[in-house]
């Protein structure tokens, strides 16, 4: 499967998860107004916050997938930002949108440490 195709599938999966989480939040919101027990409210609010955090993380991931898809469209996906060489297949499998090849990443880590 091409990178573009697998990224597109990933994008659809993430969008589906975000929709499901948002539906859950809507339902929880509707229930909040029905039940007024304080104990239930606390738990519901905790669940809501947890779901909201998950949605935020999913949205960050979605934007990274979108950036990757943009790169695929421009023919720049898998090209190292630093040396212009191709990024190792293994790195592309492990990360959504790596911008550096292994060698350049190592060099950057060495500068940072
Ligand atoms: Zn490089």
Boltz pocket constraint, residues with backbone or C-beta under 6 A from the ligand:
constraints:
  - pocket:
      binder: B
      contacts: [[A, 80], [A, 81], [A, 82], [A, 83], [A, 84], [A, 85], [A, 100], [A, 101], [A, 102], [A, 103], [A, 104], [A, 105]]
      max_distance: 6.0
